[in-house]
Amino acid sequence: MMPPVLPNSPLSPLTVRAAMSSETSYDPYAMPDDAVQAAPVSLWSALQQIGPGIILAGSIVGSGELIATTSLGADWGFTFLWLILASCVIKVFVQVELGRYALSSGKPTLGFMNELPGPRLWVHWTVWWWFFMLLATVVQLGAMVGGVGQALNMAFPRVSPALVEWLGGNSSLGGWLAQHPENPWGILTAFAAVALLLSGGYQMLERFTTVLVAGVTAVTTLCVLLLPASGHPIPLDEVAEGLKGHVPADPKALAAAFAAFGITGVGAAELFSYPYWCLEKGYARAVGRNSPDQSWVDRAKGWMRVMQLDAWASMIVFTLATVSFYFLGATVLHPDPALRPSGPKVIEVLSQMYEPAFGSWTKLVFLVGAWAVLFKTLYIASAGHARLTADFFSLSGFLTYPSAHYRARIIRGLCVFYPLLALTFYLILGDAKAMVNFGGFVQGITLPVISGAALYLRYFKTDRRISPVWWWDLLLWVAVISLTVLAGWAAFDYFRKLLFS
């Protein structure tokens, strides 16, 4: 969330400085008249106003890339390179359309989905679908807690044995820690995420994410470029074959590919959260309340260009990171059948990707990088879940918010709840890769729901004065149809196997 700003400030309302702890009466979803501001004209000034997409990229470049995408490359080589690229690009059209309506109306995702036609029980059925998806994505966050725990345990292997010795190896707690040495680090990670979430608001999210995303993307890309010099040449013929759209008949390949499609690029969870980040950044406040005058149209179109720049700039970043992780898995891990990431050893196997390029000393560098990738996703996703859940409580009538301050308090409480719930899921389930794939599957079958909502908004709710050009509509339809067909096929295949087994 953001603090109030002076209307004459050169970057207001888009420059934010206060932390969440100082928020009292500021409402980021309000659209006061004194917050209206013309959109930046030059490319450089527009780039200075991007941010929601960077937060999205921080959430995207996480377990999907580090675990699911790399594992897909390790298991199937370059076969699904085309799918990874399509996953990164195609969902952006849906993302921008959701942002377009939020920018022009000032309404966040669950707010406008609750206004869709169709069955409802307290809230619209699509809002309940989101709630089901939320639970699955928290399971996925549990995989991040476990992945960070594995990375830190490998980086500091003496800590857990010392803790076991202190507790007594024969005690029930000591025996449990001896079998799961990564768990103390996972517990520490969850509480660290809580502390960080409580220490700042939107601006801290944006800055923290920008630094980590830039660092992880740069290191991973550099590692791929150095692979040929390290004795792991990239097989260009296999790369070319992987761009042809081939789909193996193996059910395991299809299930893994669909999970990767659901979780890489802009996943369903990120699509739900993007309008919230756009509102907290201040795009809708700058546009102002919808009015019939031409000045509103000009502001809306100007800030739409900023938002589209934000979306496509972040797409370039997370596509580069995603493809780099995939290349590492397909080039380094795939040729060796012994290097298949799974279970509690997933991070240990993945750590071997960087050794060919930089040497064995880079194992510690990878572990620190894995911590950064997974921790920031836990941090950002928990922040997004907290905002949507607070909205859900209000829409369903479970809670009413007499002031923006009360809403902020609920969000802070949820920022404590979600990392701890994710930790609980990992302590119970324990298999990071399976948890990521489960979350990816549920996000995948949610894509038609959120993309269908975007299509409805485009034709029935969005102000026609800011409608996109014809070719954008065409690509939006391609995205919606592709996501629906793929999700429908995956759901059919899943239930068919479940029935016959």
Buried (B, 14 or more C-beta within 10 A) or exposed (E): BBBBBEEEEEBBBBBBEBBBEEBEEBBBBEBEEBBBBEBBEEEEEBEBBBBBBBBBBBBBBBBBBBBBBBBBBBBBBBBBBBBBBBBBBBBBBBBBBBBBBBBBBBBBBBBBBBEBEEEEEEBBBBBBBBBEBBEBBBBBBBBBBBBBBBBBBBBEEEBBEEBBEEBEEEEEEBBEBBEBBBBBBBBBBBBBBBEBBBEBBBBBBBEBBBEBBBBBBEBBBEBBEBBEEBEBEBBEEBBEBBEEEEEEEEEEBBBBBBBBBBBBBBBBBBBBBBBBBBBBBBBBBBBBBBEEEEEBBBBBBBBBBBBBBBBBBBBEBBBBBBBBBBBBBBBBBBEEEEBBBBEBEBBBBBBBBBBBBBEEEBBBBBBBBBBBBBBBBBBBBBBBBBBBBBBBBBBBEEEEBEEBEEBBBBBBEBBBBBBBBBBBBBBEBBBBBBBBBBBBBBBBBBBBBBBBBBBBBBEEBBBEBBEBEEEBBEBBEEBBEBBBEBBEEBBEBBEEEEEEE
